[in-house]
Amino acid sequence: MARVYNFSAGPAVLPEEVLKEAADEMLDYKGTGMSVMEMSHRSAAYDAIIKEAEQDLRDLMDIPDNYKVLFLQGGASQQFAMIPMNLMKNGVADYIVTGQWAKKAYAEACKYGKAVKIASSEDKTFSYIPDCSDLPIDEDADYVYICENNTIYGTKYRELPNTKGKTLVADVSSCFLSEPVDVSRYGVIYGGVQKNIGPAGVVIVIIREDLIPEEVDKSVPTMLQYKVHADAQSLYNTPPAYGIYICGKVFKWLKKMGGLSEMKKRNEEKARILYDFLDSSSLFKGTVRKEDRSLMNVPFVTGDKELDAKFVAEAKAAGFENLKGHRTVGGMRASIYNAMPKEGVEKLVAFMKKFEEENGGKK
Ligand SMILES: *Cc1c(COP(=O)(O)O)cnc(C)c1O
């Protein structure tokens, strides 16, 4: 068995321990004689799995009691619609556009009401986070929307925007559980789990109870109403049962590792190794304004497309997978989520140094 160092942006690397445990339980989950994949979502065994997963997530993130935790389907992209459908009461929402995902969310919200782009970093290919200390927040805005970590461009908010009292909604798909957050500062935190938590097919929505509308427009499909899922504790219909089970295992792994403060420490350490090298390299350079750099997604270039392609190919041959940048950006991107060991980053940097020496970089 040869495991590679997988720098994919998502679906992405998962803790080996979790995969092994799941493999051990594949044919017989705790004496039930069946796989979790084959199990009724109404069974006692499954009920324990989903309840424990929720509790472990609550413990990890210190989620206040007045927030619901929902395990839903449709990916992060379905939330682009679900959020305006459920949260637009005045029919107005403000969007800060810092990348493709925020842009898509904004475009979707335009279908359901007046979505206002109050800031953007598109002028410089989304390579920075705009100043959000005094934005023209609409008086009627039902919420202010951000994508907190921009997976494609590798930027992250250092500080949350000043929403002037309005509800903050954040897509945290690619920074979920990478560091502690103060949940009470948000109205909604959501993310697809396939970046930093588990297998594709699950999206987790953490939503303050008072934001869940009793009634929505009758055109809103039942499956797209937060209340339906909240009332049924994520078991209105068959949930993505196996995916939730793996997420639960990752939550336990994170607890065992020391929780989110410890993850933050590790993630900072890993990111520093890579950024320090990029800052000193004569061949490679980072593409993001320094103060806005993500701890999770690190884009870089050589400045020469052919050399970029050569690097990606040679890296792949050496066991470093998925380093090609997003198709809309080019260059390279190393995603170094929670489950990427420090050793993987160290070895990547050693490989980059060697490549630099062999390809005209100064020694
Ligand atoms: C990947 C990603 C999405 C899209 O997720 P899907 O689950 O494929 O819909 C949205 N937002 C961010 C920040 C992402 O990284």
The ligand as an SDF file (V2000), in Angstrom:
LIG
                    3D

 15 15  0  0  0  0  0  0  0  0999 V2000
  -15.6970   23.7030   -2.5020 C   0  0  0  0  0  0  0  0  0  0  0  0
  -16.3630   24.9270   -2.0140 C   0  0  0  0  0  0  0  0  0  0  0  0
  -17.7250   25.1820   -2.3100 C   0  0  0  0  0  0  0  0  0  0  0  0
  -18.5650   24.2730   -3.1750 C   0  0  0  0  0  0  0  0  0  0  0  0
  -18.8450   23.1120   -2.4900 O   0  0  0  0  0  0  0  0  0  0  0  0
  -19.8270   22.0110   -3.0850 P   0  0  0  0  0  0  0  0  0  0  0  0
  -20.0330   21.1280   -1.8980 O   0  0  0  0  0  0  0  0  0  0  0  0
  -19.1180   21.3520   -4.2150 O   0  0  0  0  0  0  0  0  0  0  0  0
  -21.0740   22.6650   -3.5090 O   0  0  0  0  0  0  0  0  0  0  0  0
  -18.2760   26.3280   -1.7830 C   0  0  0  0  0  0  0  0  0  0  0  0
  -17.5710   27.1700   -1.0240 N   0  0  0  0  0  0  0  0  0  0  0  0
  -16.2740   26.9620   -0.7420 C   0  0  0  0  0  0  0  0  0  0  0  0
  -15.5410   27.9300    0.1260 C   0  0  0  0  0  0  0  0  0  0  0  0
  -15.6380   25.8260   -1.2280 C   0  0  0  0  0  0  0  0  0  0  0  0
  -14.3520   25.6170   -0.9350 O   0  0  0  0  0  0  0  0  0  0  0  0
  1  2  1  0
  2  3  1  0
  2 14  2  0
  3  4  1  0
  3 10  2  0
  4  5  1  0
  5  6  1  0
  6  7  2  0
  6  8  1  0
  6  9  1  0
 10 11  1  0
 11 12  2  0
 12 13  1  0
 12 14  1  0
 14 15  1  0
M  END
$$$$
